[in-house]
């Protein structure tokens, strides 16, 4: 039995991410700036998801394409759009995109539901869990949730890698057993296939399996050259890195291959599989590591680093060297050692102003200074993820 066949044995729930380049009509000879939504590809994936559902799998769809669809509707021809223009495209394009999905799925006897999320929703633990409960309720009723970022009002979300990262977060949120990222390339190659070097005689090779995402893999992934998309292979690699730490395999495949979904569920070797086989880290700690955005950094001394990394201790004020950022109680922070290397992330028990006052101080002195606002730990080990 192959690795892929073995993975499929345990799959009950799958998250599928559809990229803008997959559901655009750019492959019909039009330039990227003339692209619009391809109803043919929307209908194709409605059929594919119907087939997956008929085989007993839960399916959650994360779809790009709102800005692309809105760009076509508003007839924006320039390459670079301002943030308000992107938001305007997202506002009109999102309803257009959902209407296309609704019509396609309705023909297959399936209902769909739109869910718009932002980092604010996923960064708040209560709203994070509320989102999960909502999606669970939809799945129980046989509805296909279609998720996108709330780009029409959230400036910070319109950036490289939005929906790749979102699909990984949703996969972890919903305890999926497989994430499929549909792109316009076959997967991750050992070097950029678009760059032609006359001195190289060796052909580029598709990497079938990545067991660890390290600096070499991220360097190979590079950046996207497609003006239609807002991501690229590197954002898919980063998404896979998230899911791998949660024990979820990720497949990056060519969504323009009409048989790719059929081949995946037949256990065939298509695309690039990101899978380490490791068990997932605890849900709360994964949320801290991969969902929350750090509001600042703390630089710690060597003694504190050893206490955290080697002994599993909490971070105390005495080990602090430098405090950077403007943050409040409960925010997520990045921990750095003296060389600037990231040691971990955690939820802080003090605001930045108080930490500036108590950094380097011993516990009795901190207790005397802070009195009613005293916490023994800057970051408790239960709220700390050490890398």
Secondary structure, DSSP 4 states (H G I P E B T S, - for coil): --HHHHHHHT-SEEEEEE-TTTSBSGGGS--GGG--B-HHHHHHHHHHHHHHHHTT-EEEEEE--HHHHHHHHHT--SSS--HHHHHHHHHHHHHHHHHHHHHHHHHTT--EEEEEE-HHHHHSHHHHHHHHHHHHHHHHTT-EEEEEE-TTT-GGGSSTTHHHHHHHHHHHHTT-SEEEEEESSSS-BSS-TT---TT--SPP-B--EES---HHHHHHH-----TT-S--HHHHHHHHHHHHHTT-EEEEEETTSTTHHHHHTTT---SEEE---PPPPPHHHHHHHHTSPP--EEEE-HHHHHHHHTT-PPEEGGGEEEEES---TT-EEEEE-TTS-EEEEEE-SS-HHHHHHHTT--HHHHHHHHGGG--SEEE-GGGEEE-
